[in-house]
Amino acid sequence: MEWLEVSTENCPVQRALDVVGEKWTLLILRDAVNGVRRFDGFHRHIGLSEAVLSDRLRKLTAAGVLEAVAYREPGRRSRNEYHLTRKGWDLWPVLVALSQWGERYAVDPESPGPVLDVTHTECGAPVHVTVQCSAEHTPLTPEGVTVRLGSGARRLS
């Protein structure tokens, strides 16, 4: 069976995009990784409508990417903060990879240099996303890997 004969209904990329494949969702996750927790902070920083923000936060919470944690400031009603779950933090390498790709290929000529410097706390060296095998051979390129259909591949109907 060849790739073009495989049904994409069970594709993990498609399933992941169903959860996080929308621009505003990725920007919410970017801000959450960088410490934003409250609705007003997301709203102010990202600049999307309250309705869209509410919808995306609800979807990310339902998917288990964010957890709503109640808080209450004195004299005010109870509200939620949004904390990344383990599932949410597992998207961190994806966000770092997108950021690195953007710094390399979608450069803003008015703002040379990175928006965020991501460095290894222990040694101070820049962090780069790479692909490695389970034997820790790194970095790998597309030419250095073999891709075969897995046990979850189903033939197109």
C-alpha positions in Angstrom: 0.0 0.0 0.0 1.3 3.5 -1.0 0.8 6.8 0.9 -1.8 8.0 -1.6 -3.8 4.8 -1.0 -4.0 5.5 2.8 -7.0 7.1 4.4 -6.2 10.3 6.2 -9.1 9.9 8.6 -6.7 8.5 11.3 -3.8 10.8 10.4 -2.1 12.1 13.7 -1.2 15.4 12.0 -4.9 15.9 11.0 -6.0 15.0 14.6 -3.5 17.4 16.1 -4.6 20.2 13.8 -8.2 19.6 14.8 -7.1 20.7 18.3 -4.4 23.3 17.7 -4.3 24.1 14.0 -5.9 27.5 14.1 -3.9 30.7 14.2 -5.5 32.1 17.4 -5.1 28.8 19.2 -1.4 28.7 18.6 -1.1 32.4 19.7 -2.9 31.5 22.9 -0.5 28.6 23.5 2.4 30.9 22.7 1.3 33.3 25.4 0.5 30.5 27.9 4.0 29.1 27.5 5.3 32.6 28.2 3.3 33.0 31.4 0.0 34.5 30.4 -2.8 32.9 32.5 -5.8 35.3 32.6 -8.4 36.1 30.0 -7.7 39.8 30.1 -4.0 39.1 29.5 -4.7 37.0 26.5 -7.2 39.5 25.2 -4.9 42.5 25.6 -1.8 40.8 24.2 -3.2 38.9 21.2 -5.9 41.3 20.3 -8.7 38.9 19.3 -12.3 39.3 20.1 -13.7 38.2 23.4 -16.0 35.7 21.7 -13.2 34.1 19.7 -10.9 34.0 22.8 -13.7 32.4 24.9 -14.3 29.8 22.3 -10.6 28.9 21.9 -10.0 28.7 25.6 -13.1 26.5 26.0 -11.9 24.2 23.2 -8.3 24.0 24.6 -9.7 23.2 28.1 -12.1 20.5 26.7 -9.2 19.0 24.9 -7.1 18.8 28.1 -4.4 21.2 26.7 -5.3 23.9 29.3 -6.8 23.6 32.8 -9.1 26.3 34.1 -8.2 27.2 37.7 -10.5 29.4 39.6 -9.2 32.5 41.3 -10.9 35.5 43.0 -9.5 38.9 43.7 -10.9 40.7 46.8 -14.2 42.3 46.1 -14.6 40.7 42.6 -16.3 37.7 41.2 -14.6 34.4 40.7 -12.8 34.0 37.4 -10.5 31.4 35.8 -6.8 31.3 35.1 -5.7 29.0 32.3 -2.7 26.7 33.1 -1.0 24.4 30.6 -1.4 20.8 31.4 1.3 18.2 30.6 -0.5 17.7 27.3 -0.2 21.5 26.7 3.5 21.6 27.7 4.2 18.8 25.3 3.4 21.3 22.5 6.3 23.5 23.6 8.8 22.0 21.1 6.3 22.6 18.3 6.0 26.3 19.4 9.8 26.6 19.6 10.2 25.0 16.2 7.6 27.4 14.7 9.4 30.4 16.3 12.8 29.3 14.9 11.3 28.7 11.5 9.7 32.2 11.6 13.0 33.8 12.8 14.7 32.2 9.8 12.2 32.5 7.0 9.6 35.1 8.0 12.0 37.8 9.1 10.6 41.3 9.9 13.1 43.7 8.3 12.1 46.4 10.8 13.1 44.2 13.7 16.3 42.2 13.1 17.1 39.6 15.7 14.9 37.2 17.7 11.9 38.3 19.7 12.8 35.7 22.4 16.2 34.3 23.2 15.6 30.7 24.3 18.8 29.4 26.0 19.8 26.4 28.1 19.6 27.5 31.7 22.6 25.4 32.7 25.1 26.6 30.1 23.5 29.6 28.4 23.8 28.1 24.9 20.9 28.8 22.4 18.2 26.1 22.2 17.5 24.5 18.8 14.7 22.0 18.0 16.1 18.9 16.4 14.8 15.5 15.4 16.6 12.5 16.9 16.2 8.8 17.1 15.6 6.9 20.4 19.4 6.1 20.4 20.0 9.8 20.6 21.6 10.3 17.3 21.0 13.9 16.5 20.3 15.9 14.5 18.6 13.9 11.8 17.5 15.2 8.4 14.8 13.9 6.2 17.4 12.1 4.1 18.6 10.2 7.2 15.2 8.6 8.1 13.1 5.9 6.7 9.3 6.3 6.7 7.0 3.3 6.4 3.3 2.9 6.9 2.5 2.0 10.5 0.0 -0.5 11.9 -2.7 2.2 12.1 -2.7 2.9 8.4 -6.0 2.1 6.7 -6.7 1.8 3.0 -8.9 4.4 1.4 -12.5 3.3 1.1 
